[in-house]
Amino acid sequence: MAVYLTMTVLVLAFSVFVANASYAEPLLRGKRSVGTDRQQAINQVSAFGCFVLMAAVSACRIAVGNDYWVYRENFKRIYMGREVASEPGFNFVVYWMQKIFGYDNYLPIFGLFSVVTAAFMVKALKDQAVWFFGSMFLLLCSGYYFQSLNSVRYYFAIAVVLYAAKYVTGGEYLKFAAWILFAALFHKSVLIVLPGYLAAYFLSGKRIRAWMAVPAGILVASLLFGQSIYRKIIFWFYPYYEASDFDQSRISVVNVGMGICCFVLAVLCARTITEERRELKFYLWLNGIGLLVNLCGSFIPEVTRIGNYFRIAQVFLIPSLLYYLPKGKKKVILTVGTLLAFALYFAFFLRGADDTSIRILPYRNWIFD
């Protein structure tokens, strides 16, 4: 645990020096920042420091994660040409990594995905987070980074989604689609993001009207009464999920609670959500989709994973709402309260991180073990 806490403190210390709003805002609106001034140089160095620390902790791990040795066995099966459930892009990388480094040399494979996943995460925040420290705080304390020590393929896909979101707000939809299709070569569940994100951005540009209740009601009704149809589609993509340990009906109270709290915070910060900041409405719609999935999608195997593709927008939404609040007592209270709430969540997360369903504790690395 000391390694994780030390890394978190150091990464957040680097994050303090990143003043990113003037760089991120043009990118979110499809424009390109020009030139590199002194502050941008500081931003680059500080963000790189965050990346090095995050990549190092992840890449140097050994036997960390409840599926670590499962992945190792799959690496061997891929090399021998045996059937595995993973996607072709992942299989290709694993095969050629073993061609280069040797059969069953699994450390470089974990290292590669650790470095690339951390790079996408930090780059996503560097390009899109108007309050870099706040977004990094949430990325770490919400557990997204630490969970990437588990589920290598899935969290690589999550990192790509986080990075590619700027192409939606910037109106570069083909680039967004290209990145999501690339991510699907490693985890095909990410394809749900294509219609979800585009629909959320479309709705973010519309005023809420009475007629919107009709399609919303149809969607909710389909989730409640059309579960058998959805399950057939899911098991067509993932046949090995049916009747497996993944196929369990569950609702994450924590995820639902976070989604509701985001809407409460948005109401308290309503004056920050202007027409010029359409990305905030976009993030709110994504949060709403994530909340809907978690509330009505308990029949979906590993429903939390589907919800996370949309909930990850909270990493941008919450800090942006707080950042744009005018200076004053309200801003201080909401900012301090939010940071304390996520710090408390982080403490509970680490407390249970040795559970067999997570098992990212105890931390071991191949340098000393």
N, C-alpha and C positions, 0 to 999 in steps of 0.2 A: 504493500500500500504506500510505503514511503516513496517509492519510485514514481507512482502516479501523482501523488500530491506534490512532490518536488517539480515534476514536469509541468503540472498545471500552474503552479506559482510562477515558474520561469516563463512559460508561454504567455501568461497574462501580463507579466512584467514587460515582455517585448511588445505586447499588444497595446499597451498604454501609449507608446510612441507613434502609433499609426493614426494619423489624422487624414481620413480617407474620403470624406464626403464630396469634396470638389472633384475627385477622380471618379468616384462610383456613380454619382448622379448622372453625368453625361452618358456613361455606358448603359445605365438602366433605361435610358431614353433613346438608345440606338445611335448615339454619337460617339465620337472618339476623342479622348483627351489628347491635347497637343503638348509636346515638350516634357521635360523632366526638371522640375525645380528642386530646391533644397529639401522641401518637405517630402516630395515624392521619392527622393533618394533615401531619406530616413524611413519612409514607408516600406520601400523595397527591402532594405536591410533588416528591418524589424520583422516583416512578414517572413523573410527567409529564415530568420532565427526561429520563428514559430515552427516552420516546416521542418527544419533540421531536428528539433527536439521531438516533435510528434513522430516523424519518420523513424528516428533512431530507436525510440522506445518500442514502437511496433515491430520494426524489422529485426531487432535483436532478441525478440522473445523466442522461447522454446517451450513446448508443452503448455502453452497458455491458450485457453479457449476450450469449450466443451467439445468442439469438433476438430481440434487440431490434428489428432491422430487419424480421424476419419478422412480428413483431407490428404494426409500422407498416404493412406492406403489407396485413395482414389488416384493420386499422382502415379503410383505404380501401375494401377490398372490401365490408366490412359496410355502410358508408355508401352505397355504390352498389347495395346489394341483391344482391350476387353471393354464390354459395355459399361458405361457410367451414365449418371443422370445429368451431368453438367453439360453446358452449352458448348458449341463448336469453337468459339473464340477462346474460351478458357482452356479447352482441351488442346488447342493448337499451341498456346503459350506454354502450357505445362509440358507438353511433349518436347518442344524445342529447347526449353530450359534444361530438361534432362539430357537431351542430345549434347548440349554444350557443357554442362557441369557434371554429367554422369547420372546413371540410373539411381534412383532413390536418394538423390542429393536434394533434399526438400527445403533446406534453409534458404538457398537463393530464390526459390519460387515464392516462399512466404515474404522474403525481403523485397522482391520486386513489387508485389501487390501492395505491401505496406507503404513503400515509397510513393508509388503512383496514387494510391488512395489519399494519402496525406497531402500530396501535391494538388490534387483536384480540390480537396476541402479548403486548403489555405488560399488557393487561387480564386475559388468561388467567393470567399469572404473579401479578398483583396479587391475584386472587381465590383462587388455588389453591396457590401456592408457599409452603410453611411456611418455607423458607429462600430468600428472594427472590434474594439475591446468588448462591447456588449455582445456582439455576435459570436466572438470566440468564447466568451464566458458561457453562453448558452450551448454552443457546440460541445464543449467539454463537460459542463455540469449536467446537461440533459442526457449524457451517456452516449451520444452518437459516435464520437471518436472512439471511446473505449469499447463500445460494442463492435467496432470494426476489427478488433482483435479476435472476434468470432465471425462466422459467416462471411468469409473472405469475398466470395463472388457478390453477395447481396450488398455489402457495404461499399464495394467498388462501384456498383451500379448507383447506389445512393449518392456517392460523391460526384459521379458524372451528372446526375440530375441536378444537384446543387449548383454545379458549375454551369450547366446549360440553361438554367432558368433565365439568365440575362438575355438570351436570344428570343425569349417570348416577349419580355417587356420591351425589347428593342425592335420588335417587329420582324426579326430575322427567323422566320418559322422553318425554313428549309434547313438552316444550320442547326436549329433545335432538334428537328426530326432526325437529322444525320447523327447527332450525338446520342440520341436515345436509341436509335437503331444499332449504333456501335455498342452501347451498354447492354442491349439485348443479346449480343453475342456472348455475354458473360452471365446474364441472368434475365431470362425472357419475361419475368413478371413485370419488369420495368416498362413494358409496352403500354401498361395501363396509364402511364403518365402522358402519352401522346394525346388522347382525347381529353383526359382530365385537365391538364394544364391549359390546353387551347380553349376548352370550354370556360375555365375559370377566368382566363384573360378576356375572352369575349364578354362575359358577364360583368367584368370589372369596368367596362366602358359603358354600361347601361345603367340607367336608374331603375331601382326596384319598382316593378309594376305588379298590379294585381294578377295579370295573366301568367306571371312567372310561377304562381302557386300551382298551376295546372301541371306543367312538366315536372315540377318538384314533387308534387303529390304522386304522380305516376312513377317516378323514380323510387320514392320511398315505398310505395305499394309493391313494386316489383321486387324490392329487396326483402320485403316481409312475406310476400305470397308466391314469388317466383324463384324460391331458393333452389328447387330441383333443377331448373334450367341453368342457373348460374353455376351450380355444382357440376353439371355435365360439361359445361365449357371449361371450367377450371381443371377437371380431371382429364380432359382431352389434352391440355397443355402439360399437366403434371399427374399422370396416371398413378405414380407411386405414392401420391399423397392420400389416395382414397383408403379409408380404414387404417391409416397409419397413426403414429403418435402425433403427427401434425394435424390430423383431422379431428380436432376437438373444438366444441362450441365454448367460446369464452369471450368476455368483454373486459377490456382493460379499464378499470376504474380510474387509474392514474392518467391514462391517455385522454379519456373523456373529460376528466377534470381539467387537464391542461387546455384542452380545446375550448371549454366553456370560459375558463379564466382569460383566455386570449380575447374572446369577444367582450368580456367585461372591461378589460384594459382598453380595448378599442373604443368602447363607449366613453370611458373616462378621458380618452385622448382624441375624441372625435374631431376636434378643431384642427388636428394635424393632417387629417385625411382629406386632401384637397384634390381638385381635378388635375393639377399639375403633378401630383404624386399618385398616379394611377397604380403604380406598383404596390402601394399599400392595400388598395382594394383587391388587387390580384392575390396578394398573400392572404388576405382575409377570406377570399373565396376558397383558396386551397385549404386553409384551416377548417373551413366549413365542410369541405368534401372529406377531409380526414376525420372530422368529428362524426359525420354521417356514416362513414365506413365502419368506424369503431362502435357506433351505437346499433346499427342495423345489419352489420355484416358478420355477426358471430359465427355464422354457418361456413364462412370462408376459412379454409385451412391457413394457419399463420396469418390471420387477419391483421395483426399488428404490423406486419411487413408491408402490406398494401397501404395501410393508413400512414405509415412512416414516409412514404413517397410524397405525401401531401403535408403531413405535420412538419416535415423538415423546414417548411417555409417559416415556421415560428422563429428560426434562427435569424431571419431577416426582419420579420414583422415586429416582434416585441422590441428589439433595440431601436428600430426606426421610429416607432410610436413614441418612445421615451426621448429619443434624440431631438425630434422636431417639436416637442413641447416647449413653450416659452419658459425662460428661466423664472424660477419662483418656488414657493413652498410645495406646491402640488407636484412639480417635477422632481424635487428632492425626495419627497415621501414615496412616490410611485417607483422611482428608480431604485432607491435603497430597499424598499419592500420587495421588489421583483428580484433583485440580486440575492437578497437573503433567502427568499423562497427557493430559488434554484440551487443555492449553496446547501440548503437543508436537504433538498432532493438528492443532490450529489452525495451527501454524507450517508443517506439511507441506501443509495445505489451501491456505494463502495462497501457498506456494511454487509450487503448480501451478495457481493461479487464473487464469493467463494462457493456459492450454491452450484450444484451440479448442472443446472440449466444455463449457467453463465460461465463460471469457472475461469475468470480472468485473474483471480487471486488463488494462490500466491503467484506473484510475478517471478518468472525465471527467465534468464537470458543465456544465450550460448557462449557468451564471453567468459562468464564465471561458473556456469553449470555444465 
